[in-house]
Amino acid sequence: MCTTALSDQDRDDIKLLDERVVASALGVSQRTVQGWRQKGCGGPPYIHIGTWVKYPLTALREFIRFRRKGNGGSATPQGRP
């Protein structure tokens, strides 16, 4: 049997959050998160699994990091001016 240990990054890549957790983490309502998704703008990346909508933890972290202002934060992704 072959097993491969997952790195912390790999574990974070497969952690999926629901809308309630994402809304709480961002300090907005679930309706706001739903609106972003329905309009296709403003919110973190998500995936559909059947009828479920899930948000990868790494995508939420990137969403927050790219919007951080001041004290070393950047409003733009790395590699862009």
N, C-alpha and C positions, 0 to 999 in steps of 0.2 A: 504494500500500500504506500502510495506516494502522498505526502502531505507537504504543504507549503505554508509557512507562517505568514500572516498578513502584517504589513507594517502599520503604524498608526495612521498614516495617510490613507492606505487602502481601507482600513476599518472605517475611517471618516467618509470615504467615498461611497460606501454602501449603507451608511446610516441615513435613513429617510425620516423626515419630520412631517407631521401633519400640519394642516392649516392653522389650527389652534396654537400650536407651539410656535410657529413662525410669527403669527400675529403678536403673541406675547413677547417674543424676543425683540421684535421691532417696535413695540409700544403702540401698535395700531389695532384696529378692530379686525375681526375675521372678515367682515364685509369689505373693508379696504383691501385686504389681500385678495379676496374674490374679484373685486373690481379690477385690480391690476391684471389679474389673470384673464378675465373676460375681455378686457380692452387690449390685451397684448402689449402693455407698456407699463413701466414703472416698478414692477415687482421682481423678486428673485426668480431664477429659472426653476421650472418644475417638471415633473414627469407624470404621465397617466399610467396607472396599473389597473386595468379593468375600469371600474367606476371610481377608484380612489385617485386622489391627487396628492402627490408626495413631493417634498422638497429635499433634495440632497443637502446634507449638512455642509459639505464643502462649498456648494453653490450659495448657501445663505451666508457663510463666512466671507466669501468673495464679494457678495452684494454689499455687505456691511463695510468691508475694508475699502472698496472703491468709492464709498460715499463719505468716508471719514474725513473730517476737515481739521486742520491745525495739528500741531505737535507731531509732525512726521507723517501724518495721514495724507493720502493722495485722493483726489477726486477723479483721477483718470487711471485706467489700467496701466500696469508696468509696460514699458516699451513705447508708450505714447507720450508726446509732449504735453 
